[in-house]
Amino acid sequence: LVSRAIDEYQRSLAIYPGFQDSWFNLGNAYNEGNLKERALESYLRVIALRPKHAEALNNIGVMYFTKGAYDSAARYFQKAAAADTQDVTAYSNIGAVDYALKNYGASLECYEKVLRLDPQNITAYRRMGKLYTLMKDTATAVKCFATAVRLDSAGKR
C-alpha cells in the first residue's frame, strides 16, 4: 500500500513538480515506508516551495531529533512555531529537544505554552509531570500526572 502511494505521488510530481502537497504526501509515504532519507528530501522540497509550511518543518525537525541532531531539530521546530504560532506540535517538539538536552526550565516553558494553546493536552501534562519529578517538585508533578489521568479517562486527547 505504501509503495503504491509512493508511485502515485511520483506520477503526480512528474506532471506537476511544483505541487507542494504531493511532495509533502510523498514525504509522509516515504516516512511510513521507513525510507527516512527520501522522506527528508521530500520535506525539504516542500519548504523550498513554501518556506513556512509548518507541518513539513516539524517533520524535518522530527527526523533530525530521531538522529540525535538536536540543534538541527530545534532549528526546524522553531521555524515551524514561527510559521504557525498556534501549532502545539512545534512547541511540544521544542520542549522535547530541551528535555533531551536537560534544559528542564526551558522545556517546562514550552509545555506551558502548549497548555495555553490547548488546555487539555494530555502529553504536555505527562511531560510536565516528568519534568517536575526530575526537578524534585513532587507535589506539582503529582498534580500534572493527576490532570493527565483525569483528561485521559474523560476521553480527551
C-alpha positions in Angstrom: 0.0 0.0 0.0 2.8 2.4 0.9 4.7 1.6 -2.4 1.5 2.2 -4.3 1.1 5.6 -2.7 4.7 6.5 -3.4 4.2 5.5 -7.1 1.1 7.7 -7.3 2.7 10.7 -5.8 5.8 10.3 -8.0 3.4 10.2 -11.0 1.7 13.4 -10.0 5.0 15.1 -9.5 6.1 14.1 -13.0 3.1 16.0 -14.2 3.4 19.0 -11.9 6.7 19.1 -10.0 5.8 22.3 -8.2 2.9 20.8 -6.3 3.9 21.1 -2.7 1.1 18.9 -1.4 2.3 16.0 -3.5 5.8 16.5 -2.1 4.5 16.6 1.4 2.4 13.4 1.0 5.3 11.7 -0.8 7.4 12.5 2.2 4.8 11.0 4.5 4.6 7.9 2.4 8.4 7.5 2.4 8.4 8.1 6.2 5.7 5.4 6.6 7.8 3.1 4.4 10.8 3.7 6.6 12.6 5.5 3.8 13.8 8.3 6.0 16.3 10.0 3.8 13.9 10.1 0.9 11.2 11.5 3.2 13.7 14.2 4.4 14.4 15.1 0.7 10.7 15.4 0.0 10.0 17.6 3.0 13.0 19.8 2.0 11.4 20.2 -1.4 8.2 21.3 0.3 9.9 24.1 2.2 11.8 25.1 -0.9 8.4 25.7 -2.5 6.7 27.0 0.7 9.3 28.0 3.4 6.6 28.4 6.1 5.0 25.0 5.7 4.7 24.3 9.5 4.0 20.5 9.1 6.9 19.9 6.8 9.2 22.0 9.1 8.0 19.9 12.1 8.5 16.6 10.2 12.1 17.6 9.3 12.7 18.5 12.9 11.4 15.1 14.0 13.8 13.4 11.6 16.7 15.3 13.0 15.5 14.6 16.5 15.4 10.9 16.0 19.0 11.0 14.7 20.1 12.9 17.9 20.8 16.0 15.9 19.1 18.2 18.5 20.4 21.6 17.2 19.1 21.0 13.7 15.8 19.6 15.2 15.4 22.7 17.3 16.1 25.0 14.4 13.3 23.4 12.3 10.9 23.3 15.3 11.5 27.0 15.9 10.8 27.7 12.2 7.6 25.7 12.5 6.5 27.6 15.6 7.2 30.9 13.8 5.3 29.7 10.7 2.2 28.8 12.8 2.2 30.4 16.3 -0.9 28.2 17.2 0.9 24.9 16.4 1.1 23.0 19.6 3.1 20.3 17.9 6.0 22.7 17.3 6.1 23.9 20.9 5.8 20.3 22.2 8.7 19.3 20.0 10.8 22.2 21.2 10.1 21.1 24.7 11.2 17.6 23.8 14.6 18.9 22.5 15.1 21.0 25.6 14.2 17.9 27.7 16.8 15.8 25.8 19.4 18.5 26.4 18.4 18.6 30.1 17.2 22.2 29.8 14.3 21.4 32.1 13.2 25.0 32.7 13.1 25.8 29.0 11.3 22.5 28.4 8.7 23.4 31.0 8.1 26.8 29.4 7.4 25.1 26.1 4.8 22.7 27.7 3.2 25.7 29.5 2.9 27.3 26.1 1.3 24.1 24.7 -1.3 24.2 27.6 -2.1 27.9 26.9 -2.9 26.9 23.3 -4.5 23.5 24.2 -5.5 23.3 27.9 -6.5 19.6 27.6 -3.2 18.4 26.1 -2.5 15.2 27.9 1.0 14.8 26.6 2.0 18.2 27.9 0.7 17.3 31.4 2.6 14.0 31.3 5.8 15.6 30.2 5.5 18.3 32.8 4.9 15.7 35.5 8.2 14.0 34.4 10.0 17.4 34.5 8.7 18.3 37.9 9.7 14.9 39.2 13.2 15.5 37.9 13.2 18.9 39.5 12.2 17.4 42.8 8.8 19.2 42.9 6.8 16.1 43.7 3.6 17.9 44.6 3.4 19.7 41.3 4.4 16.5 39.5 1.5 14.6 41.1 -0.9 17.4 40.1 0.3 17.2 36.5 0.0 13.4 36.4 -3.4 13.5 38.0 -4.6 16.0 35.4 -3.3 13.8 32.6 -5.1 10.8 34.1 -8.4 12.8 34.5 -8.3 14.0 30.9 -7.3 10.6 29.6 -10.2 8.9 31.4 -12.6 11.6 30.1 -11.6 10.7 26.6 -9.6 13.9 25.8 -6.6 13.7 23.6 
